[in-house]
Amino acid sequence: MDTNPFLIPETTGEALVKSRGSKFIGLACPVKSLEEAKETLKNIRERYLDATHHCYAWVLGNQGQIQMASDDGEPSHSAGTPILNAIRSFQTVWTFVAVVRYYGGTKLGVPGLIESYGEAAAQALLQAGRKSEVPRTIFILDFAYDTISFAEQLIHRFKGELIAKSFETGCRYSISIPSKEADDFSSAVQEQSHRIRLHQAELGASG
């Protein structure tokens, strides 16, 4: 189990670059899964519906093992690749960056596009900032109402964070535990298996 910390964007970042009449709006943010990256892209396309191009790239996985770049109709490797290179240079993972372009009537040529897309992406990432994150493991706990206090004490003991909870049929908590604590947490819960049922799942950047 990987327990090494990694860097992610601290928040969302936005930047505007202008070149010969065209506007390039860079948007950078952290994401926790491939599904969230796709949903973020969908939202950006809807937000900038009238833009000429919606180019983007992402680097996912704690080691950045999942990478994607799209030129969205621009010349090959003139948009998505410089955006991806900006993320790589920023040295973050679980990172989504889009650059939307409003065409200004003058062609920039491939070198001009590379420079503008790359600069918009880099500036958006600088605005987002970076922070260190530790791998976390997702657990789902099922227990009775009269066990809430005990369960919450156990979660706190292992530096757990609550993701979601429901009370439809008993109590169900979705939590994340630092991966280096996961085995000890699992053992502690198993000792209380008559009170708490434990399920493990991997979820995006927490996994």
DRENPA-3360 file (N, C-alpha, C; in nm, 2 decimals, always signed):
BEGIN
1 = MDTNPFLI = +0.09/-0.12/+0.00/+0.00/+0.00/+0.00/+0.09/+0.12/+0.00 ~ +0.06/+0.21/-0.09/+0.14/+0.33/-0.11/+0.10/+0.43/+0.00 ~ +0.20/+0.48/+0.08/+0.17/+0.58/+0.18/+0.25/+0.71/+0.17 ~ +0.31/+0.72/+0.05/+0.40/+0.84/+0.03/+0.31/+0.96/+0.00 ~ +0.33/+1.08/+0.05/+0.25/+1.20/+0.02/+0.28/+1.24/-0.12 ~ +0.18/+1.32/-0.17/+0.19/+1.37/-0.31/+0.13/+1.51/-0.31 ~ +0.15/+1.59/-0.42/+0.11/+1.72/-0.43/-0.02/+1.73/-0.52 ~ -0.11/+1.81/-0.47/-0.24/+1.84/-0.55/-0.26/+1.99/-0.55;
9 = PETTGEAL = -0.34/+2.04/-0.64/-0.38/+2.18/-0.64/-0.45/+2.21/-0.50 ~ -0.42/+2.33/-0.45/-0.48/+2.36/-0.32/-0.62/+2.41/-0.33 ~ -0.65/+2.47/-0.44/-0.79/+2.52/-0.47/-0.81/+2.54/-0.62 ~ -0.91/+2.61/-0.66/-0.93/+2.64/-0.80/-0.85/+2.76/-0.84 ~ -0.80/+2.77/-0.96/-0.73/+2.88/-1.02/-0.78/+2.92/-1.15 ~ -0.78/+3.05/-1.18/-0.83/+3.10/-1.31/-0.73/+3.21/-1.36 ~ -0.71/+3.21/-1.49/-0.62/+3.31/-1.55/-0.66/+3.34/-1.69 ~ -0.63/+3.47/-1.73/-0.67/+3.51/-1.86/-0.54/+3.56/-1.94;
17 = VKSRGSKF = -0.53/+3.50/-2.06/-0.42/+3.54/-2.15/-0.48/+3.59/-2.28 ~ -0.43/+3.70/-2.33/-0.48/+3.76/-2.46/-0.36/+3.75/-2.56 ~ -0.40/+3.72/-2.68/-0.30/+3.72/-2.79/-0.36/+3.75/-2.92 ~ -0.33/+3.86/-2.98/-0.38/+3.90/-3.11/-0.53/+3.89/-3.13 ~ -0.60/+3.93/-3.02/-0.74/+3.94/-3.03/-0.81/+3.82/-2.97 ~ -0.74/+3.70/-2.96/-0.80/+3.58/-2.90/-0.78/+3.59/-2.75 ~ -0.88/+3.54/-2.68/-0.88/+3.53/-2.53/-0.86/+3.38/-2.49 ~ -0.77/+3.35/-2.40/-0.75/+3.21/-2.35/-0.78/+3.22/-2.20;
25 = IGLACPVK = -0.88/+3.15/-2.15/-0.91/+3.14/-2.01/-0.87/+3.01/-1.95 ~ -0.77/+3.02/-1.86/-0.72/+2.89/-1.80/-0.80/+2.87/-1.67 ~ -0.83/+2.74/-1.65/-0.91/+2.70/-1.53/-0.84/+2.57/-1.48 ~ -0.80/+2.58/-1.35/-0.73/+2.47/-1.29/-0.80/+2.43/-1.16 ~ -0.80/+2.30/-1.13/-0.87/+2.26/-1.00/-0.83/+2.12/-0.97 ~ -0.84/+2.08/-0.84/-0.81/+1.94/-0.80/-0.94/+1.86/-0.83 ~ -0.92/+1.73/-0.86/-1.03/+1.64/-0.88/-0.99/+1.51/-0.80 ~ -1.09/+1.43/-0.76/-1.07/+1.31/-0.69/-1.09/+1.18/-0.76;
33 = SLEEAKET = -1.13/+1.19/-0.89/-1.16/+1.08/-0.97/-1.17/+1.11/-1.12 ~ -1.16/+1.01/-1.20/-1.18/+1.03/-1.34/-1.32/+1.08/-1.37 ~ -1.42/+1.03/-1.29/-1.56/+1.08/-1.31/-1.57/+1.23/-1.28 ~ -1.50/+1.27/-1.17/-1.51/+1.41/-1.14/-1.44/+1.50/-1.25 ~ -1.33/+1.45/-1.30/-1.27/+1.52/-1.41/-1.36/+1.54/-1.53 ~ -1.43/+1.43/-1.57/-1.53/+1.44/-1.68/-1.64/+1.53/-1.65 ~ -1.69/+1.53/-1.53/-1.80/+1.62/-1.49/-1.76/+1.76/-1.49 ~ -1.63/+1.79/-1.44/-1.58/+1.92/-1.44/-1.57/+1.98/-1.59;
41 = LKNIRERY = -1.52/+1.89/-1.68/-1.52/+1.93/-1.82/-1.65/+1.96/-1.87 ~ -1.75/+1.88/-1.84/-1.89/+1.90/-1.88/-1.94/+2.04/-1.84 ~ -1.91/+2.07/-1.71/-1.96/+2.20/-1.65/-1.89/+2.32/-1.72 ~ -1.76/+2.30/-1.75/-1.69/+2.41/-1.82/-1.75/+2.43/-1.96 ~ -1.77/+2.33/-2.03/-1.83/+2.34/-2.16/-1.97/+2.41/-2.16 ~ -2.04/+2.38/-2.05/-2.17/+2.45/-2.04/-2.16/+2.59/-2.00 ~ -2.06/+2.62/-1.91/-2.04/+2.76/-1.87/-1.99/+2.85/-1.98 ~ -1.90/+2.79/-2.06/-1.84/+2.87/-2.18/-1.89/+2.81/-2.31;
49 = LDATHHCY = -2.02/+2.81/-2.32/-2.09/+2.74/-2.43/-2.05/+2.81/-2.56 ~ -2.03/+2.94/-2.56/-2.00/+3.01/-2.68/-1.85/+3.02/-2.72 ~ -1.76/+2.95/-2.64/-1.62/+2.95/-2.67/-1.59/+2.88/-2.80 ~ -1.48/+2.91/-2.86/-1.44/+2.85/-2.99/-1.39/+2.71/-2.96 ~ -1.31/+2.69/-2.86/-1.25/+2.56/-2.82/-1.25/+2.55/-2.67 ~ -1.26/+2.42/-2.63/-1.25/+2.38/-2.49/-1.14/+2.28/-2.48 ~ -1.02/+2.32/-2.47/-0.90/+2.23/-2.46/-0.87/+2.20/-2.32 ~ -0.82/+2.08/-2.29/-0.80/+2.04/-2.15/-0.69/+1.93/-2.14;
57 = AWVLGNQG = -0.66/+1.90/-2.02/-0.57/+1.79/-1.98/-0.59/+1.76/-1.84 ~ -0.56/+1.63/-1.80/-0.56/+1.60/-1.66/-0.45/+1.50/-1.63 ~ -0.41/+1.50/-1.50/-0.31/+1.40/-1.45/-0.38/+1.34/-1.32 ~ -0.41/+1.22/-1.33/-0.48/+1.15/-1.22/-0.39/+1.03/-1.16 ~ -0.43/+0.99/-1.04/-0.36/+0.89/-0.97/-0.25/+0.95/-0.88 ~ -0.22/+0.88/-0.77/-0.13/+0.93/-0.67/+0.01/+0.95/-0.73 ~ +0.04/+0.87/-0.84/+0.17/+0.88/-0.91/+0.16/+0.94/-1.04 ~ +0.04/+1.00/-1.07/+0.01/+1.06/-1.20/+0.01/+0.96/-1.32;
65 = QIQMASDD = -0.03/+0.84/-1.29/-0.03/+0.73/-1.39/-0.14/+0.74/-1.50 ~ -0.24/+0.83/-1.48/-0.35/+0.84/-1.57/-0.34/+0.99/-1.63 ~ -0.31/+1.00/-1.76/-0.29/+1.13/-1.82/-0.37/+1.14/-1.95 ~ -0.43/+1.26/-1.97/-0.51/+1.28/-2.09/-0.50/+1.42/-2.14 ~ -0.50/+1.44/-2.27/-0.49/+1.57/-2.32/-0.58/+1.58/-2.45 ~ -0.65/+1.69/-2.47/-0.73/+1.71/-2.59/-0.71/+1.85/-2.65 ~ -0.69/+1.85/-2.78/-0.68/+1.97/-2.86/-0.81/+2.03/-2.90 ~ -0.92/+1.96/-2.89/-1.06/+2.00/-2.92/-1.06/+2.08/-3.05;
73 = GEPSHSAG = -1.01/+2.03/-3.16/-1.02/+2.09/-3.29/-0.90/+2.18/-3.32 ~ -0.82/+2.22/-3.23/-0.70/+2.29/-3.26/-0.60/+2.20/-3.33 ~ -0.50/+2.25/-3.40/-0.39/+2.17/-3.46/-0.33/+2.07/-3.36 ~ -0.30/+1.95/-3.41/-0.25/+1.84/-3.32/-0.13/+1.89/-3.23 ~ -0.15/+1.87/-3.10/-0.05/+1.89/-3.00/-0.02/+2.04/-2.98 ~ -0.11/+2.13/-3.03/-0.09/+2.27/-3.01/-0.16/+2.33/-2.89 ~ -0.25/+2.25/-2.82/-0.33/+2.29/-2.71/-0.33/+2.20/-2.59 ~ -0.37/+2.08/-2.61/-0.38/+1.98/-2.50/-0.24/+1.95/-2.45;
81 = TPILNAIR = -0.14/+1.93/-2.54/-0.01/+1.89/-2.49/+0.06/+2.00/-2.41 ~ +0.05/+2.13/-2.45/+0.11/+2.23/-2.36/+0.04/+2.25/-2.23 ~ -0.09/+2.22/-2.23/-0.16/+2.22/-2.10/-0.11/+2.11/-2.01 ~ -0.10/+1.99/-2.07/-0.05/+1.87/-2.00/+0.09/+1.90/-1.95 ~ +0.18/+1.96/-2.03/+0.31/+1.99/-1.99/+0.32/+2.09/-1.87 ~ +0.22/+2.18/-1.87/+0.21/+2.28/-1.76/+0.18/+2.20/-1.63 ~ +0.09/+2.11/-1.64/+0.06/+2.03/-1.52/+0.19/+1.95/-1.47 ~ +0.25/+1.89/-1.57/+0.38/+1.81/-1.53/+0.48/+1.90/-1.47;
89 = SFQTVWTF = +0.50/+2.02/-1.52/+0.60/+2.11/-1.47/+0.56/+2.16/-1.33 ~ +0.43/+2.17/-1.30/+0.38/+2.21/-1.17/+0.39/+2.10/-1.07 ~ +0.41/+1.98/-1.12/+0.44/+1.86/-1.04/+0.32/+1.82/-0.94 ~ +0.20/+1.84/-0.99/+0.09/+1.80/-0.91/+0.02/+1.68/-0.98 ~ -0.06/+1.60/-0.90/-0.14/+1.49/-0.95/-0.29/+1.52/-0.91 ~ -0.38/+1.44/-0.95/-0.52/+1.47/-0.93/-0.56/+1.61/-0.97 ~ -0.51/+1.64/-1.09/-0.52/+1.78/-1.14/-0.59/+1.79/-1.27 ~ -0.69/+1.88/-1.28/-0.76/+1.91/-1.41/-0.73/+2.05/-1.45;
97 = VAVVRYYG = -0.70/+2.07/-1.58/-0.68/+2.20/-1.63/-0.75/+2.21/-1.77 ~ -0.83/+2.31/-1.78/-0.89/+2.34/-1.91/-0.85/+2.49/-1.95 ~ -0.84/+2.51/-2.08/-0.82/+2.64/-2.14/-0.92/+2.66/-2.25 ~ -1.01/+2.75/-2.23/-1.11/+2.78/-2.33/-1.07/+2.90/-2.41 ~ -1.09/+2.89/-2.54/-1.04/+3.00/-2.63/-1.16/+3.07/-2.70 ~ -1.15/+3.20/-2.70/-1.24/+3.28/-2.78/-1.16/+3.33/-2.90 ~ -1.19/+3.29/-3.02/-1.11/+3.33/-3.14/-1.13/+3.48/-3.17 ~ -1.02/+3.54/-3.19/-1.02/+3.69/-3.21/-1.01/+3.73/-3.35;
105 = GTKLGVPG = -1.01/+3.64/-3.45/-1.01/+3.67/-3.59/-0.87/+3.67/-3.66 ~ -0.77/+3.65/-3.58/-0.63/+3.63/-3.63/-0.57/+3.50/-3.60 ~ -0.52/+3.42/-3.69/-0.46/+3.30/-3.67/-0.33/+3.32/-3.60 ~ -0.30/+3.23/-3.50/-0.17/+3.25/-3.42/-0.06/+3.15/-3.47 ~ -0.10/+3.05/-3.55/+0.00/+2.95/-3.59/+0.03/+2.86/-3.47 ~ +0.08/+2.74/-3.50/+0.10/+2.64/-3.40/+0.19/+2.70/-3.28 ~ +0.31/+2.76/-3.31/+0.39/+2.81/-3.20/+0.31/+2.91/-3.11 ~ +0.23/+3.00/-3.17/+0.16/+3.09/-3.10/+0.05/+3.03/-3.01;
113 = LIESYGEA = -0.01/+2.92/-3.06/-0.11/+2.85/-2.98/-0.04/+2.77/-2.87 ~ +0.07/+2.71/-2.89/+0.14/+2.64/-2.79/+0.18/+2.74/-2.67 ~ +0.23/+2.85/-2.71/+0.26/+2.95/-2.61/+0.14/+3.00/-2.53 ~ +0.03/+3.03/-2.60/-0.09/+3.09/-2.53/-0.16/+2.98/-2.44 ~ -0.18/+2.86/-2.50/-0.24/+2.76/-2.41/-0.15/+2.72/-2.29 ~ -0.02/+2.71/-2.32/+0.07/+2.67/-2.21/+0.07/+2.78/-2.10 ~ +0.07/+2.91/-2.14/+0.08/+3.02/-2.05/-0.05/+3.03/-1.97 ~ -0.16/+3.01/-2.03/-0.29/+3.02/-1.96/-0.30/+2.91/-1.86;
121 = AAQALLQA = -0.26/+2.79/-1.89/-0.26/+2.67/-1.80/-0.17/+2.70/-1.68 ~ -0.04/+2.74/-1.71/+0.05/+2.76/-1.61/+0.01/+2.87/-1.51 ~ -0.05/+2.98/-1.56/-0.09/+3.09/-1.47/-0.21/+3.04/-1.39 ~ -0.30/+2.96/-1.44/-0.41/+2.91/-1.37/-0.37/+2.82/-1.25 ~ -0.27/+2.74/-1.28/-0.21/+2.65/-1.18/-0.14/+2.73/-1.07 ~ -0.07/+2.83/-1.11/-0.01/+2.92/-1.00/-0.11/+2.98/-0.91 ~ -0.23/+3.02/-0.97/-0.33/+3.08/-0.89/-0.39/+2.97/-0.80 ~ -0.40/+2.85/-0.84/-0.45/+2.74/-0.76/-0.36/+2.70/-0.64;
129 = GRKSEVPR = -0.23/+2.71/-0.66/-0.14/+2.68/-0.56/-0.13/+2.53/-0.54 ~ -0.04/+2.48/-0.45/-0.02/+2.34/-0.42/-0.03/+2.31/-0.27 ~ -0.06/+2.19/-0.24/-0.05/+2.14/-0.11/-0.02/+1.99/-0.11 ~ +0.03/+1.95/+0.00/+0.07/+1.80/+0.02/-0.05/+1.73/+0.07 ~ -0.07/+1.61/+0.01/-0.18/+1.52/+0.05/-0.12/+1.38/+0.08 ~ -0.18/+1.31/+0.18/-0.14/+1.18/+0.21/-0.24/+1.08/+0.15 ~ -0.20/+0.97/+0.10/-0.30/+0.87/+0.05/-0.40/+0.83/+0.17 ~ -0.52/+0.81/+0.13/-0.62/+0.78/+0.23/-0.70/+0.66/+0.17;
137 = TIFILDFA = -0.75/+0.57/+0.26/-0.83/+0.46/+0.23/-0.97/+0.48/+0.27 ~ -1.06/+0.44/+0.19/-1.21/+0.46/+0.21/-1.27/+0.34/+0.28 ~ -1.34/+0.36/+0.39/-1.41/+0.25/+0.45/-1.56/+0.29/+0.47 ~ -1.64/+0.19/+0.47/-1.79/+0.21/+0.50/-1.82/+0.13/+0.62 ~ -1.88/+0.20/+0.72/-1.91/+0.13/+0.85/-2.06/+0.13/+0.86 ~ -2.11/+0.01/+0.90/-2.26/-0.01/+0.93/-2.27/-0.05/+1.08 ~ -2.36/+0.02/+1.15/-2.37/-0.01/+1.29/-2.51/+0.04/+1.34 ~ -2.54/+0.00/+1.46/-2.67/+0.04/+1.52/-2.66/+0.18/+1.58;
145 = YDTISFAE = -2.78/+0.24/+1.60/-2.78/+0.38/+1.65/-2.71/+0.39/+1.79 ~ -2.72/+0.29/+1.87/-2.66/+0.30/+2.01/-2.51/+0.28/+2.00 ~ -2.45/+0.27/+1.88/-2.31/+0.25/+1.87/-2.24/+0.38/+1.81 ~ -2.32/+0.48/+1.78/-2.27/+0.60/+1.72/-2.15/+0.66/+1.80 ~ -2.17/+0.68/+1.93/-2.06/+0.74/+2.00/-1.93/+0.66/+2.00 ~ -1.94/+0.53/+2.01/-1.82/+0.44/+2.01/-1.76/+0.45/+1.87 ~ -1.84/+0.44/+1.76/-1.79/+0.44/+1.63/-1.71/+0.57/+1.60 ~ -1.77/+0.69/+1.64/-1.71/+0.82/+1.62/-1.58/+0.83/+1.69;
153 = QLIHRFKG = -1.57/+0.78/+1.81/-1.45/+0.78/+1.89/-1.34/+0.70/+1.82 ~ -1.38/+0.59/+1.76/-1.28/+0.50/+1.69/-1.23/+0.57/+1.56 ~ -1.32/+0.64/+1.49/-1.28/+0.71/+1.37/-1.19/+0.82/+1.41 ~ -1.22/+0.90/+1.51/-1.13/+1.01/+1.56/-0.99/+0.95/+1.60 ~ -0.99/+0.84/+1.66/-0.86/+0.78/+1.71/-0.77/+0.76/+1.60 ~ -0.82/+0.72/+1.48/-0.74/+0.69/+1.37/-0.73/+0.80/+1.26 ~ -0.76/+0.92/+1.31/-0.75/+1.04/+1.22/-0.85/+1.03/+1.10 ~ -0.96/+0.97/+1.12/-1.06/+0.95/+1.01/-1.13/+1.08/+0.98;
161 = ELIAKSFE = -1.18/+1.09/+0.85/-1.26/+1.20/+0.81/-1.39/+1.15/+0.75 ~ -1.50/+1.21/+0.79/-1.63/+1.17/+0.74/-1.66/+1.22/+0.60 ~ -1.70/+1.13/+0.52/-1.73/+1.17/+0.38/-1.88/+1.18/+0.36 ~ -1.95/+1.08/+0.42/-2.10/+1.09/+0.41/-2.16/+1.00/+0.52 ~ -2.28/+1.02/+0.55/-2.35/+0.94/+0.65/-2.50/+0.93/+0.62 ~ -2.56/+0.82/+0.65/-2.70/+0.80/+0.63/-2.76/+0.72/+0.75 ~ -2.89/+0.74/+0.77/-2.96/+0.67/+0.88/-3.09/+0.60/+0.84 ~ -3.09/+0.55/+0.72/-3.21/+0.49/+0.66/-3.24/+0.36/+0.73;
169 = TGCRYSIS = -3.15/+0.27/+0.74/-3.17/+0.14/+0.81/-3.04/+0.12/+0.90 ~ -3.05/+0.18/+1.02/-2.93/+0.19/+1.10/-2.84/+0.30/+1.06 ~ -2.72/+0.29/+1.09/-2.62/+0.40/+1.06/-2.52/+0.35/+0.96 ~ -2.49/+0.43/+0.86/-2.39/+0.40/+0.76/-2.30/+0.52/+0.75 ~ -2.17/+0.51/+0.78/-2.07/+0.61/+0.76/-1.97/+0.58/+0.66 ~ -1.95/+0.67/+0.56/-1.84/+0.65/+0.47/-1.73/+0.75/+0.52 ~ -1.61/+0.69/+0.54/-1.50/+0.77/+0.60/-1.37/+0.74/+0.52 ~ -1.28/+0.83/+0.54/-1.14/+0.80/+0.49/-1.04/+0.80/+0.60;
177 = IPSKEADD = -0.95/+0.71/+0.60/-0.84/+0.69/+0.70/-0.71/+0.71/+0.63 ~ -0.61/+0.78/+0.69/-0.48/+0.77/+0.63/-0.43/+0.63/+0.60 ~ -0.39/+0.60/+0.48/-0.36/+0.47/+0.44/-0.26/+0.40/+0.53 ~ -0.17/+0.47/+0.59/-0.07/+0.41/+0.68/-0.14/+0.37/+0.81 ~ -0.26/+0.41/+0.84/-0.33/+0.37/+0.96/-0.44/+0.27/+0.92 ~ -0.45/+0.24/+0.79/-0.57/+0.15/+0.75/-0.57/+0.02/+0.81 ~ -0.46/-0.05/+0.81/-0.45/-0.19/+0.87/-0.49/-0.19/+1.01 ~ -0.43/-0.10/+1.09/-0.46/-0.09/+1.23/-0.61/-0.06/+1.26;
185 = FSSAVQEQ = -0.66/+0.03/+1.18/-0.80/+0.07/+1.19/-0.89/-0.06/+1.16 ~ -0.86/-0.13/+1.05/-0.94/-0.24/+1.01/-0.93/-0.35/+1.13 ~ -0.82/-0.37/+1.18/-0.81/-0.47/+1.29/-0.89/-0.43/+1.41 ~ -0.88/-0.30/+1.45/-0.96/-0.25/+1.56/-1.11/-0.27/+1.54 ~ -1.16/-0.24/+1.42/-1.30/-0.26/+1.39/-1.34/-0.41/+1.39 ~ -1.25/-0.49/+1.34/-1.28/-0.63/+1.33/-1.29/-0.69/+1.48 ~ -1.22/-0.63/+1.57/-1.24/-0.67/+1.71/-1.38/-0.64/+1.76 ~ -1.44/-0.55/+1.70/-1.58/-0.51/+1.74/-1.68/-0.55/+1.63;
193 = SHRIRLHQ = -1.65/-0.66/+1.56/-1.74/-0.70/+1.45/-1.88/-0.73/+1.50 ~ -1.90/-0.76/+1.63/-2.04/-0.78/+1.67/-2.11/-0.65/+1.68 ~ -2.04/-0.53/+1.67/-2.11/-0.40/+1.68/-2.10/-0.32/+1.55 ~ -1.99/-0.34/+1.48/-1.97/-0.27/+1.35/-1.93/-0.36/+1.24 ~ -2.00/-0.34/+1.12/-1.96/-0.41/+1.00/-1.88/-0.32/+0.92 ~ -1.77/-0.37/+0.86/-1.67/-0.29/+0.79/-1.66/-0.33/+0.64 ~ -1.67/-0.23/+0.55/-1.65/-0.26/+0.41/-1.54/-0.16/+0.36 ~ -1.45/-0.21/+0.27/-1.35/-0.12/+0.22/-1.37/-0.09/+0.07;
201 = AELGASG = -1.34/+0.03/+0.03/-1.35/+0.07/-0.11/-1.24/+0.17/-0.14 ~ -1.20/+0.17/-0.26/-1.10/+0.27/-0.31/-1.18/+0.38/-0.38 ~ -1.14/+0.51/-0.35/-1.21/+0.62/-0.41/-1.12/+0.73/-0.45 ~ -1.09/+0.74/-0.58/-1.01/+0.85/-0.63/-0.89/+0.88/-0.56 ~ -0.87/+1.01/-0.53/-0.74/+1.06/-0.47/-0.72/+1.01/-0.33 ~ -0.83/+0.96/-0.27/-0.81/+0.91/-0.13/-0.75/+0.77/-0.13 ~ -0.76/+0.70/-0.25/-0.72/+0.56/-0.25/-0.58/+0.53/-0.24;
% end
